[in-house]
Amino acid sequence: MSIYTNTSGIDSVRNAFMTHSQSVSDLFIATPFFSYHELFDEILNLKDEYLIRIIVRLGPSTSPNSLKKIINRKQFQIRYFTSSLFHSKLYIFGDKKILIGSANLTQAGFQSNREICIEVSHEDERFDALLKLYNSYWTQADVLTLERLNEYSDLYSNFNSNSTHKFENEIIKKFGEVCPSNEIQGGFKQSKEKIFLESYRRTYQEFESAYRVVESIYKSYQRRKQPESEVPLRIEIDQFFNFMREIYVKGDIWKTISFLEKNQQEKKIRENLDSWFLEDWSYLDNQIPDRVKLINKTLSSEQKIKNSSMDDIFQAIDVCHSIHSRLRFFDGGHDTLKKVFIKKNELKQVQNVISYLLYGQDDYVTRMGNCIFDESYAVKEFGRSAIQELLGWVNKENIPICNGRTVKVLRYLGFNVEVFN
């Protein structure tokens, strides 16, 4: 984890922003104070294929002139709050990094003020929670049109620093009190805006492309450890990944591996598959067939999900490795996790979300993306890995199991995939 405090050029929030922005195409920004449009001139001089979404607060420290410099540029979408309750500072670089802390998007905030900003990587389990928070802000904020910006500029031109409170009241009188809420608006319904979906789709497609290479080579062996009627191939391949993670990809060794050319990847995959087919993997032989039956008993149709209790559903999703990997966060282990899951969630919401994830009308990447990033689909203690893994267990579309373990093994095999927990 990196921390930026503006004590030097290297340590500045500005330097971190410039560095991270070059590796992505999507920037998502929430800042109550904005007056540093020159920063965007610099990054757009380096490349212009950005989509930049920015949420500001209309108030004493947000410059209408800076907003006018960017509002008509094709890369920008701007929204606003008017309430002083909007005080978050979030800088999200696609699906790779987040800066969160005290720095507003002002020249002082990015260079001279003694700020504290912490860098959060996509490997951190809190990463998706911050994306979901930003998504909530974006859907609640109002769109800043040129007409509204001109009205704000007129108010600002009469602003006197000695009458800040009066100016803030004039803004609210003119535009209404636009305030982020702690409540989910509209209940369980699909948001029309999927602001992180395309970034997620690109990342998932990188994973799926790598997985299909492994799947193709696996099929070429014309061997199975379990018959398809007992264990679908995608679940047997997941157990190959499990074997890899436990035997060869321990700890963070995947971080030390370089990306490999296609022929090198195939050679490495075959070497490990040779070992796999010689291995007596008792978990696959003795437990996986029963787990397939267990999860299908509850989740193999929408009607079964609708008729299931919370205990039934938890027992079914407990099949997922991703659920077990969270036990380290709960004193008392499995029993505590179950109690927390049941306490924090409502049965109808869980039923609706899982039904949508497994059987919704949208394409499966959209369904996963909505369940990960849209707060109206939230199920507590059920994050990205569990969402992707559950769909891998229960589907008829040959959708693979994708979790933190899987992508770390693919990274170890030389594929350029994003790794998350």
ZIWOSUL-V625645 format. One record per run of one state. SS is the DSSP state (h for helix, s for strand, l for the rest). FROM is the first residue (numbers start at 0). TO is the last residue. If there is no record, write none. Layout:
BEGIN
ss	from	to
SS	FROM	TO
SS	FROM	TO
END
This chain:
BEGIN
ss	from	to
l	0	1
s	2	3
l	4	11
h	12	20
l	21	24
s	25	30
l	31	32
s	33	33
l	34	36
h	37	45
l	46	49
s	50	56
l	57	62
h	63	69
l	70	74
s	75	80
l	81	88
s	89	92
l	93	95
s	96	100
l	101	103
s	104	104
l	105	105
h	106	111
l	112	115
s	116	120
l	121	125
h	126	139
l	140	140
s	141	142
l	143	144
h	145	156
l	157	159
h	160	174
l	175	195
h	196	219
l	220	231
h	232	246
l	247	251
h	252	255
l	256	260
h	261	277
l	278	280
h	281	298
l	299	300
h	301	305
l	306	308
h	309	316
l	317	319
h	320	323
l	324	325
h	326	328
l	329	332
h	333	343
l	344	345
h	346	358
l	359	362
h	363	372
l	373	373
h	374	376
l	377	382
h	383	392
l	393	402
h	403	411
l	412	420
END
